Each structure stands twice: as C-alpha cells, then as structure tokens.
C-alpha cells in the first residue's frame, strides 16, 4: 500500500509539473506574440488601419449653392457661411456718415429701433463694446483691434472661451450638410442673436401632464 501511495504521489507531482510547464510556455508565447505585434493600443490601431486610405463620401454636393468661406483656427480648417453679404444694413458707413458721438440721442433709435441689448448688463457692455465707432464697417476687440464681420466669432471668443474651443473642434454648434468632409459649420451669430444670445425656454412638442392642466 505504501509503495502504491508513493507511486501515486510521484505521478501527481509529475502531472502537476507538466501542466505548470505547459501553462507557462503558452503564457510566454501568447504574451510575447501580442507584445511584439501590439505593444500599445495605438500600435494596434495603426496596424489595423494601415490599409485605410480614407473615404469617398463627401458633402460637396450639398454645399455647392452655399456662399461659404474657408477659415483656419487653432489647427482646424473648415468652412463657414460668408456673413457680410447677408447683413441687410451693411456696409454700415452707408448710413453712418457722421461721427458716432454726434448721432447719439433720440434720433439714434431710428436706424436700429428693433434692437434691444440683452447681453450681459449695462455695466459690462454696450454697443461700443463690440462695434467700432471709428470704423463702423468693422467690429472691434476689447483691446481695440479691428475684427471683420465675417470673423465675428473672434469677438465672441473673448468671453466665451470654452464654447469657442469646442466650436473649433466641432463639438459645439450646428453642422451644415452632413458629417462627411469637407466640414462646414455655422458660426456663433448663425444660431445666436448677438444682441440677445440666450435661447428662450420652450416646452417640448409633446407637453407634459402639468402643462396640459395649466392650459385648461
């Protein structure tokens, strides 16, 4: 019996050693293979996409009749709507033929009777914060630098820095046409009224129970 138990123990030890060696070998070969082929996730992405040469899908046919201009901001190049040709009262100097200080007063409302400034507050900004009194056909930065009306987003970016960064990368704002290249995006003033940029609160198309009860 003792001999039989001893043989059995030796057999189990040998089997255990063999299984252990097999597992170690498999583990080494497996890890080594993956480490050599894909040491990092980025290496795997590069390897699997090496034969990818882009896509033939394009938004060009949807943009042909649009008046767009190309801009480059922060390493991003894309298209935006040309702005000045869409402004009914541009060029401003066609009406503003005199110094701005001379036309202030009760008659000043005749030209912009429908504009009410609801952007920040009176202590923070007024018309001259953004509009250039010395060059009415341009906007101006907080430091007095001229900003073209087509590039008005550079004016907005002075205060709305986070939104501007998101917009440049494509995370903020509305796309024109599809997501396929070339990229075309609306600017700040295409969606927001610069004089009253906040959107009014709206109920969803399908009103909730409380709203229905209020309307009865």
Backbone torsions as a table, in degrees:
resi	resn	phi	psi	omega
1	UNK	NA	-41.8	-179.3
2	UNK	-63.0	-40.7	-179.6
3	UNK	-64.3	-41.8	-178.2
4	UNK	-64.2	-42.3	178.2
5	UNK	-64.6	-40.7	-179.6
6	UNK	-63.1	-43.0	178.8
7	UNK	-62.9	-40.8	-179.0
8	UNK	-63.6	-42.5	179.3
9	UNK	-63.2	-44.6	179.4
10	UNK	-62.3	-39.1	-180.0
11	UNK	-63.6	-44.3	179.7
12	UNK	-64.1	-40.0	178.9
13	UNK	-62.2	-44.6	-179.0
14	UNK	-64.7	-42.3	178.5
15	UNK	-63.2	-43.6	180.0
16	UNK	-61.4	-43.7	178.6
17	UNK	-63.0	-42.7	-178.9
18	UNK	-62.8	-46.5	179.2
19	UNK	-61.6	-41.5	179.6
20	UNK	-61.9	-43.6	179.5
21	UNK	-63.3	-43.0	179.1
22	UNK	-60.5	-44.7	-179.8
23	UNK	-63.8	-41.3	179.7
24	UNK	-64.0	-45.0	-179.9
25	UNK	-61.9	-45.7	179.1
26	UNK	-62.5	-40.1	-179.9
27	UNK	-65.1	-42.9	-179.5
28	UNK	-63.3	-48.2	-178.9
29	UNK	-64.3	-39.7	-179.1
30	UNK	-65.7	-49.6	-179.7
31	UNK	-64.4	-42.6	-177.9
32	UNK	-62.7	-40.1	-179.4
33	UNK	-61.9	-48.2	-176.6
34	UNK	-71.9	-34.4	178.3
35	UNK	-66.2	-38.9	-179.7
36	UNK	-70.8	-38.1	-175.2
37	UNK	-83.8	-46.1	-178.6
38	UNK	-133.4	83.4	-179.7
39	UNK	-69.4	-31.5	177.9
40	UNK	-133.7	162.6	178.5
41	UNK	-60.9	-39.4	-179.8
42	UNK	-63.7	-32.1	177.5
43	UNK	-65.8	-39.0	179.3
44	UNK	-65.4	-42.7	179.5
45	UNK	-61.2	-45.0	179.9
46	UNK	-62.6	-42.2	-177.9
47	UNK	-66.0	-45.0	-176.3
48	UNK	-75.9	-18.0	-178.8
49	UNK	-107.6	10.2	-176.6
50	UNK	-64.6	-27.6	-179.7
51	UNK	-92.8	4.3	-179.9
52	UNK	-85.8	124.4	-176.9
53	UNK	-118.5	33.2	177.4
54	UNK	88.7	-173.0	-177.8
55	UNK	-124.7	153.1	179.5
56	UNK	-91.0	-2.9	179.8
57	UNK	-71.1	135.9	-178.8
58	UNK	-145.4	155.8	177.9
59	UNK	-97.4	3.5	-173.2
60	UNK	-53.0	-42.5	-176.1
61	UNK	-65.5	-23.3	178.9
62	UNK	-86.1	-13.2	-174.1
63	UNK	-107.4	-4.1	-171.7
64	UNK	-58.1	-40.1	-175.4
65	UNK	-92.7	5.0	-179.3
66	UNK	-94.6	143.8	178.8
67	UNK	-89.6	91.5	-174.8
68	UNK	-113.7	155.9	176.3
69	UNK	-132.3	148.5	-177.8
70	UNK	-91.9	136.1	175.6
71	UNK	-129.9	160.0	174.8
72	UNK	-131.0	120.9	-179.6
73	UNK	-136.8	122.6	175.2
74	UNK	56.5	37.3	179.5
75	UNK	84.9	1.3	178.5
76	UNK	-110.0	129.3	177.7
77	UNK	-117.5	125.0	-178.7
78	UNK	-157.5	178.2	-176.7
79	UNK	-103.6	145.5	174.8
80	UNK	-136.0	159.1	177.5
81	UNK	-66.6	136.6	173.4
82	UNK	-67.8	132.9	-167.7
83	UNK	-98.0	-45.6	-168.4
84	UNK	-61.2	-35.6	-179.3
85	UNK	-69.5	-14.8	-179.1
86	UNK	-94.8	-8.1	-179.7
87	UNK	-86.5	115.9	-174.8
88	UNK	-62.0	-35.7	-175.3
89	UNK	-96.0	12.8	179.7
90	UNK	-93.7	137.2	10.5
91	UNK	-82.6	144.2	-175.8
92	UNK	-61.5	-33.8	-177.3
93	UNK	-69.3	-8.9	175.5
94	UNK	-67.5	-28.1	177.0
95	UNK	-107.4	-39.4	-179.8
96	UNK	-83.7	78.5	-178.0
97	UNK	-92.2	-3.9	-178.6
98	UNK	-123.6	167.6	178.0
99	UNK	-60.3	139.9	-175.0
100	UNK	-59.7	-37.3	-180.0
101	UNK	-64.3	-27.3	-178.3
102	UNK	-80.3	-20.6	-177.8
103	UNK	-102.6	4.8	176.5
104	UNK	-69.3	153.8	179.3
105	UNK	124.6	-161.2	-174.5
106	UNK	-64.7	-29.6	-179.1
107	UNK	-78.7	-13.0	-177.3
108	UNK	-65.4	-24.7	-177.4
109	UNK	-74.8	-15.6	-176.6
110	UNK	-61.4	-38.8	-177.8
111	UNK	-76.4	-33.6	-175.5
112	UNK	-131.1	49.9	-176.0
113	UNK	-62.8	-23.9	-175.9
114	UNK	-97.5	6.5	-177.6
115	UNK	-100.9	123.1	172.9
116	UNK	-121.7	125.0	-177.0
117	UNK	-80.9	111.7	176.1
118	UNK	-125.0	61.8	-176.0
119	UNK	-134.0	109.7	-172.1
120	UNK	62.7	-132.4	178.0
121	UNK	-144.6	174.2	-173.9
122	UNK	-63.4	-29.2	178.7
123	UNK	-74.0	-23.9	-176.3
124	UNK	-91.0	-42.4	-175.5
125	UNK	-155.5	156.5	172.1
126	UNK	-142.2	-168.5	-176.5
127	UNK	-56.4	-40.5	-175.4
128	UNK	-76.7	-4.2	175.0
129	UNK	-66.8	-34.9	-177.1
130	UNK	-112.4	-32.8	-177.6
131	UNK	-91.7	141.8	-175.8
132	UNK	-91.7	108.0	-178.9
133	UNK	-66.9	-22.9	-179.4
134	UNK	-92.8	-16.1	178.7
135	UNK	-146.8	84.1	-170.8
136	UNK	-62.6	-19.4	-179.5
137	UNK	-83.3	5.8	178.0
138	UNK	-131.9	156.9	168.5
139	UNK	-91.1	176.2	178.2
140	UNK	-142.1	149.4	178.3
141	UNK	-80.7	175.5	178.6
142	UNK	-64.7	-20.6	178.5
143	UNK	-97.9	5.9	177.2
144	UNK	90.2	5.9	-179.8
145	UNK	-77.1	139.9	180.0
146	UNK	-69.4	137.6	176.6
147	UNK	-128.7	124.2	-179.5
148	UNK	-67.1	145.3	179.4
149	UNK	-59.3	-30.3	177.5
150	UNK	-67.8	-22.5	-178.7
151	UNK	-112.0	35.6	-176.3
152	UNK	-61.3	-20.1	177.7
153	UNK	-59.7	-26.5	177.0
154	UNK	-69.6	-24.4	174.8
155	UNK	-73.9	-46.4	-179.7
156	UNK	-63.0	-35.0	-174.3
157	UNK	-65.3	-17.1	-178.6
158	UNK	-64.4	-35.0	179.8
159	UNK	-107.2	-35.3	-176.0
160	UNK	-100.1	62.3	-173.5
161	UNK	-63.2	-47.1	-177.5
162	UNK	-62.3	-46.1	179.8
163	UNK	-62.3	-36.9	179.7
164	UNK	-64.7	-42.9	178.4
165	UNK	-63.2	-42.0	178.3
166	UNK	-65.6	-38.6	-179.5
167	UNK	-64.6	-43.4	179.4
168	UNK	-59.2	-39.1	-178.8
169	UNK	-83.2	-8.1	177.1
170	UNK	96.9	5.4	-177.3
171	UNK	-89.4	-14.4	-179.6
172	UNK	-125.3	139.2	178.0
173	UNK	102.5	173.6	-175.3
174	UNK	-101.8	134.1	176.6
175	UNK	-80.4	151.4	173.3
176	UNK	-100.9	133.4	-177.2
177	UNK	66.8	-134.9	-175.2
178	UNK	-104.8	-176.1	179.1
179	UNK	-82.8	-9.4	179.4
180	UNK	-69.3	149.1	178.9
181	UNK	-67.1	154.8	0.1
182	UNK	-75.7	148.3	-179.4
183	UNK	-75.0	132.6	176.0
184	UNK	-133.8	127.7	-175.4
185	UNK	-130.9	147.3	171.3
186	UNK	-66.9	155.5	175.1
187	UNK	-97.6	179.1	-178.8
188	UNK	-54.9	-48.0	-174.0
189	UNK	-77.3	-9.7	174.7
190	UNK	-74.8	-23.1	-179.6
191	UNK	-112.8	-35.0	-177.6
192	UNK	-108.1	137.8	170.5
193	UNK	-74.6	116.3	-175.3
194	UNK	-60.2	-24.4	179.5
195	UNK	-87.1	-20.1	178.1
196	UNK	-149.7	76.2	-168.6
197	UNK	-73.6	-18.6	-177.5
198	UNK	-70.7	142.6	175.5
199	UNK	-86.7	139.2	177.6
200	UNK	-69.4	144.5	177.3
201	UNK	-68.7	135.4	-178.8
202	UNK	-132.1	144.2	174.2
203	UNK	-79.4	150.3	176.8
204	UNK	-64.4	162.3	-178.0
205	UNK	-57.6	-37.3	177.2
206	UNK	-99.6	103.3	-175.3
207	UNK	-67.8	150.3	177.0
208	UNK	-81.7	174.0	-174.1
209	UNK	-59.3	-40.6	-178.0
210	UNK	-62.3	-43.2	-179.2
211	UNK	-65.6	-38.6	179.3
212	UNK	-62.9	-40.7	179.5
213	UNK	-66.5	-37.2	179.6
214	UNK	-65.8	-31.6	-176.3
215	UNK	-80.6	-14.1	-178.6
216	UNK	-73.8	NA	NA
